[in-house]
Amino acid sequence: MSINEIQDEIILEFSAFDDWMDKYAYLIELGNSLPVMPDEYKTDKNLIEGCQSKVWFHAELIDGKIVFSADSDAIITKGIASLLNRVLSGQKPEDILNAELYFIEKTGLQQHLSPTRSNGLMSMVKQLKLYALAYKSISK
C-alpha cells in the first residue's frame, strides 16, 4: 500500500468520530495496539529529541524498505507514533523523503494537540525523514 493510500485510510477512520474525545480514545487504542518494541531498541540513540515524553523509533533497512518500530511512555504520544509507523514503515527511503504527510492536518491532529505534543510530532516526522535520508545514501 502506498503512503497516500494509508493516509487516506487514516483520514477516513478519524472522520468516523464526531468529537475529539473519541479521537483521543482512538489514538490511545492505536498506541495500545502498537507491537512491543524490544528493550534493546529503547536506547538514547533511538530517543526522539524535542519530545516532552520519551519516544523511541528504531529503523532497519530490509529488502530496500525501512521498517520502523516505535514506543513511548505516554499513551497519546504512543498513538501518534503508531500512526507514523503505520504510514511510513515498510516504505522505500525515497518515498518517505518525498512524502507529504497531509493526514496530520486533514485529521485535525496537529491543531488538537497541545503545543508540546505538536512539536513532538514534528520532531518525530523530522527524525523518520532523517532515517530515510541516511538509508537512501547507503543503499545506493
C-alpha positions in Angstrom: 0.0 0.0 0.0 1.3 3.5 -0.8 1.9 6.2 1.7 -1.0 8.2 0.4 -3.4 5.2 0.4 -2.6 4.6 4.1 -3.0 8.3 4.9 -6.4 8.3 3.1 -7.4 5.3 5.2 -6.4 7.1 8.4 -8.4 10.2 7.4 -11.4 8.1 6.8 -11.1 6.3 10.2 -10.8 9.6 12.0 -13.8 11.0 10.2 -16.0 8.3 11.8 -15.6 10.1 15.1 -17.7 13.2 15.9 -15.7 14.7 18.7 -12.1 14.9 19.8 -12.6 12.9 23.0 -13.5 9.9 20.8 -10.5 10.6 18.5 -8.2 10.7 21.6 -9.7 7.4 22.7 -8.9 6.0 19.2 -5.3 7.3 19.4 -4.9 5.5 22.8 -6.3 2.3 21.2 -3.8 2.6 18.4 -1.0 3.1 20.8 -2.1 0.1 22.8 -2.1 -2.0 19.6 1.5 -0.9 18.6 3.7 -4.0 18.6 6.0 -4.2 21.6 9.4 -2.7 20.9 12.3 -4.8 22.2 14.1 -3.2 25.1 17.4 -3.2 23.3 16.0 -0.6 20.9 15.0 1.7 23.7 18.3 3.5 23.7 19.4 7.1 23.8 20.3 6.7 20.1 16.7 5.9 19.2 15.2 8.6 21.5 13.4 11.4 19.6 14.8 14.8 20.5 12.2 17.5 21.1 9.5 15.4 22.6 8.3 16.1 26.1 7.7 12.4 26.8 10.0 9.6 25.8 9.6 8.3 22.3 11.8 5.8 20.6 11.9 5.0 16.9 14.2 2.2 15.6 14.8 1.9 11.8 16.1 -1.1 9.8 16.5 -1.4 6.0 15.0 -4.7 4.9 14.8 -5.5 1.2 15.2 -1.9 0.2 12.4 -0.7 2.6 12.6 0.9 6.0 10.9 -1.0 8.8 10.3 1.1 11.9 9.5 0.1 15.4 8.3 2.6 17.9 7.3 3.1 21.6 6.5 5.8 24.0 6.0 6.2 27.7 2.9 8.4 27.1 -0.3 6.9 25.8 -1.4 9.7 23.4 2.2 10.0 22.1 2.3 6.3 21.6 -0.8 6.5 19.5 0.8 9.3 17.4 3.9 7.1 17.0 1.7 4.3 15.9 0.1 6.4 13.1 3.5 7.5 11.8 4.7 3.9 12.0 1.7 2.7 10.0 2.2 5.4 7.3 5.9 5.1 6.9 7.1 1.7 7.9 7.7 -0.7 5.0 8.2 2.1 2.5 11.3 2.9 0.4 13.6 5.7 1.7 12.9 7.9 -1.3 9.1 7.6 -0.8 9.4 8.6 2.8 11.6 11.6 1.9 9.1 12.7 -0.7 6.0 12.1 1.4 3.8 15.0 2.2 2.1 13.8 5.5 -1.2 15.5 4.9 -3.1 13.2 7.2 -1.8 15.2 10.2 -3.7 18.3 9.0 -6.7 16.5 7.5 -7.4 14.6 10.7 -7.1 17.7 12.7 -4.4 16.1 14.7 -1.9 18.9 14.8 -4.4 21.6 15.8 -5.9 19.4 18.6 -2.6 18.5 20.2 -1.0 20.6 22.9 1.9 22.8 21.6 4.4 20.5 23.2 2.8 17.4 21.6 2.6 19.1 18.3 6.3 20.0 18.5 7.0 16.4 19.4 5.0 15.2 16.4 7.1 17.4 14.1 10.3 16.1 15.8 9.2 12.5 15.1 8.5 13.3 11.4 11.8 15.0 11.1 13.7 12.1 12.6 11.9 9.5 10.4 12.8 11.5 7.3 16.5 11.7 8.6 16.5 7.9 8.9 15.2 7.7 5.3 17.9 10.1 4.1 20.6 8.0 5.8 19.3 4.8 4.4 18.9 6.3 0.9 22.5 7.4 0.9 23.9 4.0 2.0 21.6 1.9 -0.2 22.9 3.4 -3.5 
